[in-house]
Every structure is written in structure tokens, then in C-alpha cells.
């Protein structure tokens, strides 16, 4: 779990990532919580004040995967544009 938390901390370094993750969790979690409550929970988990449950871990991994897919498709479309020049 410590490696997973280290990776999450790294993923959340980018500006706006905490907000993006909290919005993703608010949209996709049951029972639903507000993005602000999710931010508080995420901070508590990152500070080792709270332990993440398996649903949280899976939802975060889903968010990371979606974000990585969109990043790779953006970079490949940029490469396509460069090839056309």
C-alpha cells in the first residue's frame, strides 16, 4: 500500500489533479459525496490519517488509467500533426 500511496502522491503533484480526482470520485462513487468531502478524504489518506478501502483504490486507479490514456492520445495526435508538416 505504501508504494500505491507514493504513486498517488506523485500523480497529484500536477496542478488541479486533486480537484480532478475529487470530481471523478464524486461522479463515480456510491454513496455519492461532494467533491469537497472527497478532497478531505484524499488528504486524510495521503497524510496517513485514514486508510483507503478497496473501492477507493480501484476508483483512483481507474482515474489514473483514464488520465494516462487521454495523455497518450494527445501526444500521439501531436506527433501526427508534426508528421504532416
C-alpha positions in Angstrom: 0.0 0.0 0.0 2.9 2.4 0.6 4.0 2.1 -3.0 0.5 2.9 -4.2 0.3 5.9 -1.9 3.7 7.1 -3.2 2.5 6.8 -6.8 -0.8 8.6 -5.9 1.2 11.5 -4.3 3.3 11.8 -7.4 0.2 11.8 -9.7 -1.4 14.5 -7.6 1.6 16.9 -7.8 0.3 18.4 -11.1 -1.8 21.5 -10.5 -5.5 20.7 -10.5 -5.1 16.9 -10.1 -6.6 16.8 -6.6 -9.7 18.6 -7.9 -9.9 16.4 -11.0 -9.7 13.3 -8.8 -12.3 14.5 -6.3 -14.7 15.3 -9.1 -14.1 11.9 -10.6 -14.8 10.2 -7.3 -17.9 12.4 -6.6 -19.3 11.4 -10.0 -18.5 7.7 -9.9 -18.8 6.7 -6.2 -21.7 5.1 -4.3 -22.9 6.5 -2.0 -22.1 9.9 -3.5 -20.2 12.5 -1.6 -19.4 16.1 -2.6 -16.1 16.9 -4.3 -15.1 18.9 -1.2 -15.7 15.8 1.1 -13.6 13.7 -1.3 -10.8 16.3 -1.2 -10.8 16.0 2.6 -10.8 12.2 2.5 -8.0 12.1 -0.1 -5.9 14.5 2.0 -6.5 12.3 5.1 -5.4 9.2 3.2 -2.3 11.0 1.8 -1.4 12.1 5.4 -1.9 8.5 6.7 -4.8 9.7 8.9 -7.2 7.4 7.2 -6.8 4.0 5.4 -8.2 3.7 1.9 -10.7 1.0 1.2 -10.6 -1.2 -1.9 -13.3 0.7 -3.7 -11.3 3.9 -3.3 -8.1 2.3 -4.6 -9.9 0.9 -7.6 -11.6 4.2 -8.4 -8.3 6.1 -8.1 -6.6 3.5 -10.4 -9.4 4.0 -12.9 -8.9 7.8 -12.8 -5.2 7.4 -13.3 -5.7 5.0 -16.2 -8.2 7.3 -17.9 -5.9 10.3 -17.5 -2.9 8.4 -18.9 -5.0 7.2 -21.9 -6.0 10.8 -22.7 -2.4 12.0 -22.3 -1.1 9.4 -24.6 -3.8 10.1 -27.2 -3.0 13.8 -27.1 0.7 13.1 -27.6 0.1 10.8 -30.5 -2.2 13.3 -32.1 0.6 15.9 -31.7 3.0 13.5 -33.3 0.6 13.0 -36.2 0.4 16.7 -36.7 4.2 17.1 -36.7 4.5 14.2 -39.3 2.1 16.1 -41.6 4.4 19.1 -41.6 
